């Protein structure tokens, strides 16, 4: 991206918007997991989601 954008402030604004959009997907993802899995599979599903989101 730095090869395309010459202004550092544009990069900061774009990265901020990207992080806000990414953080907006975390809570709905957890809500979907909690609503769709039973107690036995819930821990495994939450662990898998946490592993995916940490990458």
N, C-alpha and C positions, 0 to 999 in steps of 0.2 A: 504494500500500500504506500510506503514512503516514496517509491519510485513514481507514483502517480500524483501524489499530493506534495506540493512544495511548502505549504504552510503548516507549522506544527500545531496551531490552534484548531485547524480543521481536523487533524488526526485525533486530537484530544476530544473534540466534540463527537466525532464518529465513534470512537471507542467507548465514550460514556453512554451514548445511545445504544450501542451494542450490548453493553453490560446491563443496562436497564431492561432491555428486551429479554435477555437471557435470565435475569433474576425473576422476571414476571412469569416464567414458565415453571419455576420450582414448586411453588405452593399448589398450583393446579395439578401438577404431576403427583404430588403426595396425596392430594385429595382423591384422585382417581384410583390410586393404589389402595388406599384405606377402604374405599367404598366397594372395591371389587374382589378383595381377597379375604379369606377367613383367617382366624387366629393362627392356625398352623402355618399357612403359607405367607402370612403377612410379614413376618420377620425376614423371610427369604426375599420377598419382593422388595421390601424397603432397603435391604442390604444391596440388592442388585441395582436399584435406582440410585442409591447413594454412590455406588461404584461408578455408574455411568456418568452421573453429574459431576463427579470429582475430576474427570479427565479433561 
